[in-house]
């Protein structure tokens, strides 16, 4: 008979695989930037925010904050590395974008300072796992929920235009599965902080899939196979949390 701990490990591994896929979703965007040697209308903000999210969850998963969270640390470490690579590519080709490089540097510097402050306060003022998990977990949830809610702009556009042109199906499906798997992971050994944000993420992903099913047939054929969507609109739909 499989124990709850073993089941949680299996579910966590599945969650890591799905999360890894989400972290890789910006690859086409940055391949385009590399090919064109320009960042066009793309914004670095989604990737800067994801860096903060990854750093917060890595700290949350440390043994001295929330024990038995190795899988949370591993996937967010991978995500952090990938996001930094994306930002390095962006920085390289942002010379023509007004304040593009400045945004990256200021954004990352601000996040590092913020995380350092959180780490210092947590380690010096909070002396139990419960208190540390509470403070860091709430901060992680706030950032996570903001990221999960980022597709609201796209969902509104889908309803207004009755077109799913700007809402990729597979990304919406992966977001739903990601939220659902990490919700199950949190329930197997109750973790309220992972549960809250990812259950919201699962619902957000499900709503996207429902909208896709409703408006797929009303989407013009040109929207499926014609001209590509604007970069700024496409990237909004790919800013999801993966943990």
C-alpha positions in Angstrom: 0.0 0.0 0.0 1.3 3.4 -1.0 1.8 5.8 1.9 0.7 9.4 1.9 4.3 10.5 1.8 5.1 8.3 -1.2 2.0 9.5 -3.0 3.0 13.1 -2.3 6.5 12.5 -3.7 5.0 11.1 -6.9 2.5 13.9 -7.3 5.3 16.4 -6.6 7.5 14.9 -9.3 4.6 15.1 -11.8 4.1 18.7 -10.7 7.8 19.4 -11.3 7.5 18.0 -14.9 4.5 20.2 -15.7 6.1 23.2 -14.0 9.2 22.7 -16.1 7.1 22.8 -19.2 5.6 26.1 -18.1 9.0 27.6 -17.4 10.0 26.6 -20.9 6.9 28.3 -22.5 8.7 31.6 -23.1 11.4 29.9 -25.2 9.7 30.7 -28.6 9.5 34.4 -27.5 13.2 34.6 -26.7 14.1 32.6 -29.8 12.3 35.3 -31.8 14.2 38.0 -29.9 17.5 36.2 -30.7 16.6 35.9 -34.4 15.6 39.5 -34.8 18.3 40.9 -32.5 15.6 43.1 -30.9 13.1 42.8 -28.0 10.4 44.7 -30.0 7.3 45.3 -27.8 8.1 42.6 -25.3 8.3 43.6 -21.6 10.8 42.2 -19.1 8.3 42.7 -16.2 6.7 39.2 -16.4 10.1 37.5 -16.2 11.3 39.8 -13.4 8.2 39.0 -11.4 8.8 35.3 -11.9 12.4 35.7 -10.6 10.9 37.1 -7.4 8.4 34.3 -7.2 11.1 31.6 -7.6 13.3 33.2 -5.0 10.5 33.4 -2.5 9.5 29.8 -3.0 13.1 28.6 -2.8 13.4 30.3 0.6 10.1 28.9 1.7 11.2 25.4 0.9 14.4 25.6 2.9 14.6 23.1 5.8 14.8 25.9 8.4 11.6 27.5 7.1 9.4 24.7 5.9 10.9 21.2 6.1 10.1 18.4 3.6 9.8 20.7 0.7 12.6 19.5 -1.5 10.6 19.3 -4.6 9.4 22.9 -4.2 13.1 24.0 -4.0 14.2 22.0 -7.0 11.7 23.2 -9.5 12.0 26.8 -8.4 15.8 26.6 -8.6 15.4 25.4 -12.2 12.8 28.1 -12.9 15.1 30.8 -11.4 18.0 29.8 -13.7 15.7 29.8 -16.8 14.2 33.2 -16.0 17.7 34.7 -15.5 18.7 33.3 -18.9 15.6 34.9 -20.4 16.5 38.2 -18.8 20.1 38.0 -19.9 18.9 37.5 -23.5 16.5 40.4 -23.1 19.2 42.6 -21.7 21.5 41.8 -24.6 19.0 42.9 -27.2 17.3 45.7 -25.3 19.6 48.5 -26.5 16.9 50.1 -28.7 14.1 49.8 -26.1 13.8 52.9 -24.0 14.8 52.1 -20.5 14.7 48.4 -21.3 18.0 47.5 -19.7 17.4 49.9 -16.9 14.1 48.2 -16.0 15.9 44.8 -15.8 18.7 46.1 -13.6 16.4 48.1 -11.3 13.9 45.3 -11.1 16.4 42.6 -10.2 18.2 44.8 -7.7 15.0 45.7 -6.0 14.0 42.1 -5.7 17.3 41.0 -4.3 17.1 43.7 -1.7 13.5 42.7 -0.9 14.4 39.0 -0.5 17.4 39.8 1.7 15.1 41.9 4.0 12.7 39.0 4.2 15.4 36.5 4.9 17.0 38.7 7.6 13.7 39.4 9.4 12.6 35.7 9.1 15.9 34.3 10.5 16.4 36.9 13.3 12.9 37.6 14.5 11.1 34.3 13.9 12.4 31.3 15.7 10.0 28.4 14.8 9.1 26.6 11.6 5.5 27.6 12.1 6.1 31.3 12.3 8.6 31.3 9.5 6.3 29.2 7.2 3.5 31.7 8.0 5.3 34.9 7.0 7.2 33.5 4.0 4.2 31.4 2.9 1.9 34.4 2.9 4.4 36.5 0.8 4.7 33.6 -1.6 1.0 33.3 -2.0 0.5 37.0 -2.7 3.1 36.9 -5.5 1.8 33.6 -6.8 -1.8 34.7 -6.9 -0.8 37.9 -8.8 0.9 35.7 -11.4 -2.0 33.3 -11.7 -4.4 36.3 -12.2 -2.2 37.8 -14.9 -4.3 36.2 -17.8 -7.4 38.2 -16.7 -6.6 40.8 -19.4 -6.5 38.0 -22.1 -9.7 36.4 -20.8 -11.5 39.8 -21.1 -10.2 40.2 -24.6 -11.5 36.7 -25.5 -15.0 37.6 -24.3 -14.9 41.0 -26.1 -13.7 39.7 -29.4 -15.3 36.2 -29.2 -11.9 35.0 -30.4 -9.3 32.7 -28.7 -6.6 34.0 -30.9 -4.6 35.4 -28.0 -5.1 32.5 -25.6 -3.0 29.4 -26.5 -4.9 26.2 -25.7 -1.9 24.1 -24.6 -0.6 26.9 -22.3 -4.1 27.2 -20.7 -4.2 23.4 -20.3 -0.7 23.2 -18.7 -1.7 26.0 -16.3 -4.8 24.2 -15.2 -2.9 20.9 -14.8 -0.1 22.7 -12.9 -2.5 24.3 -10.4 -4.4 21.0 -10.0 -1.3 18.8 -9.4 0.2 21.2 -6.9 -3.2 21.5 -5.1 -3.2 17.7 -4.8 0.4 17.8 -3.5 -0.6 20.4 -0.9 -3.6 18.3 0.3 -1.6 15.0 0.7 0.4 16.6 3.5 -1.6 19.7 4.3 0.3 22.8 3.2 -2.1 25.8 3.3 0.3 28.1 1.5 0.9 25.9 -1.5 -2.8 25.0 -1.5 -4.3 28.5 -1.6 -2.4 30.0 -4.5 -2.5 26.8 -6.6 -6.2 26.1 -6.1 -6.8 29.6 -7.4 -4.5 28.8 -10.3 -6.4 25.6 -11.1 -9.7 27.5 -11.1 -8.1 30.3 -13.3 -6.8 27.6 -15.7 -10.2 25.9 -15.8 -12.0 29.2 -16.6 -9.5 29.7 -19.5 -10.3 26.2 -20.9 -14.1 26.9 -20.6 -13.7 30.1 -22.5 -11.6 28.4 -25.1 -14.4 25.8 -25.6 -17.1 28.4 -25.8 -15.4 30.8 -28.2 -13.3 28.4 -30.3 -16.0 28.0 -33.0 -16.6 31.7 -33.2 -12.9 32.4 -33.8 -12.3 33.3 -37.4 -10.2 30.8 -39.4 -7.7 33.6 -40.0 -7.3 33.9 -36.2 -6.1 30.3 -36.0 -3.8 30.2 -39.0 -3.3 33.8 -40.2 -1.2 36.7 -38.9 0.6 36.2 -35.6 -0.6 38.0 -32.5 1.1 41.0 -31.2 4.0 40.2 -28.9 2.7 42.2 -26.0 -0.6 40.4 -26.1 0.9 36.9 -26.4 3.2 37.2 -23.5 0.5 38.3 -21.1 -1.1 34.8 -21.5 2.2 33.1 -20.7 2.9 34.7 -17.3 1.9 31.9 -15.0 3.1 30.6 -11.8 4.6 27.1 -11.8 4.5 26.1 -8.1 
